[in-house]
Amino acid sequence: MNTSETNVTDFTKMDNLKSKIHSLSRDKSKIQNPKSKILMSYFRPSVDAMVGYVPGEQPLPGTNIIKLNTNENPYPPSPKAMEVLRNLDGEFLRRYPDPYANEFRRAISEALGVSFDWIIVGNGSDEILNVLIRACADLDRKVVYPSPTYVLYRTLSQIQPAQFIEIPYDEDFCLPIKNLVTANGAVTLIASPNSPSGHVVPIDDLRKLASSLSGVIAIDEAYVDFAEQSALTLVSEFENVIVLRTLSKGYSLAGLRLGFGIANPKLLKGLFKVKDSYNIDAIACAVGAAAMRDQVYKNECAQKVKASRTRLALKLKQLDFKVWNSQANFILVQSLQQTAEKLYLELKQKGILVRYFNQPGLDDKLRITVGTDNQNQILTDVLTKLNQA
Ligand SMILES: Cc1ncc(COP(=O)(O)O)c(C=O)c1O
């Protein structure tokens, strides 16, 4: 048999094998155990059972879309942070990064006036949430949160798996303190400002909660840069409170993936054990530190977003929308003229992406990120035309 014949035969065998593997993998990831012939899954039952987090659509860079669906900042990152990025030397990347991202922690400490050892940093605040649930929750140790809120809280609990309890907010988004206390979570998660509602939870309510619970209370302040209040002082009052922040929103650095948590070192101790060893890459550490040190720029952008938010909310009310008060960089609205899904699809067709949540309680509403004034104007012009159609 000559070599080329052998190759042909081998390729045919390979093709057969590939198509077998393909048909098995199509079968809901089930594989036949060759010895016992018992049908088993590749995945743990909790992973098989869950849906998985569905992020907002991310069109390809350069696509001509007005993107108001994932609460990114419409303004560019700090020019000082971009300068650090441009000047990075390749040699800097040859080594592993600092496992504690100390340069970034120092910059946070200076900017917020909190002690260095009260700070843990993560690959986005999503990672801190993940670490928190991995460190503190399981099937006997509940994750509790008011709902609707950031969908990832459920996803992370399902992955763990941890028992999770969702306590409904009322129509006015008052914190259900009594029910949250009764649920007695090992971890209680409160987003303030909340997504998708945009409301903030009064500090006194958070204080009451913290003094009534012995588990960890995470106050997720991803949108705090657009808000009139922060619960940061609670971390020095209560050992069980951690405040989470991100550079994805106020600092226009969603692509860099940087977040951080502030809490008593006694609480951080367990989280440091669970985090990945090199969770912050060297580029993120350096650029993030420069962005943190440029508070003036961040505050200027946030002021512009807040002013645009007020104008956009007013215009949407005039266009017959119910508009929830927001202290974030997005607004939750309900059209009094047509269904949210129809409106979402019509806007998408016109090149404007907003967020539609196909879930009970939210499927009649849209969450719209505040864009530049120009983007908001295009949005409201399209909505005006759709109203008239
Ligand atoms: C309430 C809330 N927390 C946390 C995050 C995640 O932020 P990061 O990009 O830092 O992971 C988001 C993202 O949209 C959010 O809405």
The ligand as a MOL file (V3000), in Angstrom:
LIG
                    3D

  0  0  0     0  0            999 V3000
M  V30 BEGIN CTAB
M  V30 COUNTS 16 16 0 0 0
M  V30 BEGIN ATOM
M  V30 1 C -25.6870 45.9320 38.8690 0
M  V30 2 C -24.4430 45.5140 38.1490 0
M  V30 3 N -23.4130 45.0500 38.8510 0
M  V30 4 C -22.2680 44.6590 38.2540 0
M  V30 5 C -22.1320 44.7230 36.8920 0
M  V30 6 C -20.8660 44.1830 36.2470 0
M  V30 7 O -19.9060 45.0990 36.1020 0
M  V30 8 P -18.4660 44.6840 35.5620 0
M  V30 9 O -18.3900 45.1290 34.1660 0
M  V30 10 O -17.5180 45.4000 36.4680 0
M  V30 11 O -18.3090 43.1960 35.7130 0
M  V30 12 C -23.1720 45.1950 36.1040 0
M  V30 13 C -23.0210 45.2490 34.6370 0
M  V30 14 O -23.8090 45.6430 33.8680 0
M  V30 15 C -24.3680 45.6000 36.7470 0
M  V30 16 O -25.4230 46.0360 36.0280 0
M  V30 END ATOM
M  V30 BEGIN BOND
M  V30 1 1 1 2
M  V30 2 1 2 3
M  V30 3 2 2 15
M  V30 4 2 3 4
M  V30 5 1 4 5
M  V30 6 1 5 6
M  V30 7 2 5 12
M  V30 8 1 6 7
M  V30 9 1 7 8
M  V30 10 2 8 9
M  V30 11 1 8 10
M  V30 12 1 8 11
M  V30 13 1 12 13
M  V30 14 1 12 15
M  V30 15 2 13 14
M  V30 16 1 15 16
M  V30 END BOND
M  V30 END CTAB
M  END
